[in-house]
Amino acid sequence: MPVAPDRAARLAVTVVFFASGGAYGSFVARIPALKETLGAGEAELGLVLLAGAIGAVLVLPPAGWAAARVGSRRVIRDALVAVALLLPLLALAPTLAAFAGAFLLVGAATSALDLAMNAHAVAVEERYARPIFSSFHASWSLGGLAGAGAGGLAAALGVSPLPQFLATSAVVAGIAAWTRLGLLPRAADAQPEGPVFGRPSPALLALAALAFAGLLAEGAAADWSAVYLHDSVGTGEGAATTGFVAFATTMTLGRLVGDRLTAAWGPVALTRRAGLLATAGMALALALGDAWAGVGYSAFLVGPPAIGFLAEWIGLRTALGAVVVLMLAVAALAPATRAGP
């Protein structure tokens, strides 16, 4: 049975995941408002979202190095503070160029937080005799749901994004201070000496391709579902957030049972079945083309800008259809999750 410090660490990292999801959900719920304020089209919005992707990718190597050298605990705290400070800049940016610069910084801070909190979650799970990793991601989904719900309510009440982002930042900053008490010590996963980076094996490359396809789909729901419902389906801004809310709700339910399904089915069968289910859901949502079905999937890093460029040429619904193919790829790449030497 886990000792008290291990349970405290599990609670702390669970709350960190919730904070990360909450900040992200708070932002994506207001993308339609920010898009309208900045006067951006789909391609321009895609280009702006590319800035966040660039920031996220650029920070991954140094964040990984820092987490290995000083421990993921320190990186988590610093990244939470950075997210809290940077989030309001997205609502203050007066031009697309300024917004892109702010989003680059937000993407970098969020990426560092993602890397560190997942590394810490791995260290916490190692102290348990059963899978618990999916529960952390369920907490992220709950945070995303809470943030998106608050954003949708704010939009419905006519509240601008800035006060909403400031309130979210205050919560994230408070969580950053609180985590000092619960997270595992530096020695839990720090490696003061030895190599940090190495050449990826073929198995790791296959797993990376699977992760790319899955995260591409997840990002579409986050970054484009509200825009799709607002612009293509014709809902109001408040109702448009229901796309992300519905996605976050079902994703949360899946993650809440994910650990049990992993233990019961194994990672390969679970990944294959989840990929096929996501394919069917995405195809159905785009085929029906109404607000109740518009729970779209799209790209997490590369996806948002790619979807934006495609939408400018062929329409947003058709562009989102490309994600259906990637969901089939998830099912096909399921064997990459098989444990082995």
C-alpha positions, 0 to 999 in steps of 0.5 A: 500500500502506498505510504502517505507521501506517495498519496500526497504526491499523487494528489499534488500531480493530479491537481497540477494536471487539472490546472494545466487542463483548466488553463487550456480549456479557458483559452480554447473556449474563447478562440472564437472571440479572439478570432473575431477581435483580431479579424482573423480568417481560418488560414490566419488563425492557423498561422497564429496557432502554428506559433504556439506549436513552434514554441512547444517544440522548441522548448521540449529539449531544454525542458527535458534536459532540465527535468532530468537534471534538476527534477520534474518538480522544479520544472512543474513549479516554474512552468505553472508560474509562467502559464499564469503570467502569460495567459492574460497576454493572449487577451491583451494582444492588439494585433495578430503578430502580437498574439502570435508572439504571446501564443509562442510563449504560452505554447512553450510554457504549456509544453514544459509543463506537459513534459514535467507533469507527465514525467512526475506522474510516471515517477508517482505511478512507479510507487503503486502496484497498479496502473494509475496514469490514466487518472492523471489525464482524466484530471487534465480533462476535468480541468479542461472541462471546467475551464471551457465551461467557465469560458462558455458561461463568460461568453454567454454573459458577454464577459471579455476574455481578459477578466476570465484569463486573469481569474484562471491565472490566479487559480494556476498561480495558487496551485503553483504555490501549493504544489511545494507541499506535495510533489515528490522530492528532486531525487525521485527522478533527477539524474545529475549525471549521465546522458539525457538524450539518445537515438530513438529505437524503431519501436520508439519511433512507431510509438511516437507516430501513434502519439502524433496521430492521437494528439493531432486528433485531440488538438482539433477538438480543442482548437477548432471545435468551437470555431467549427460550430460557430462558423460552419454550423452557425451557433452563437459563441456561448453555444459553440463552446459546447463542442469542446465541453462535449469532447472534454466530457467524453474524454474524461469518462474514457480516462477515468476507466482507462487504467481499468481497461489497460489492466483488463485488455492490455495496451495494444487492444485498448489502443486499437479499439479506441482508435476505431471508436474515435474514427467512427465518432469523428466521421459521424460528427462531420457527416451530421454537421449540426451542433449536437454532433460537432465534437470535432478532433484536430491537431494538437501541435501541427494540426491547428495550423494545418487545419486552418490552411486546409479550411481556407481552401476546401472548407473547415468540415472537409479539412477536419475530415482528414483527421478521420484517416489519422484515427485509423492510423492510431488503430493500425499503430496499436502494436507499438504500445506492446511492452517489450525489450 
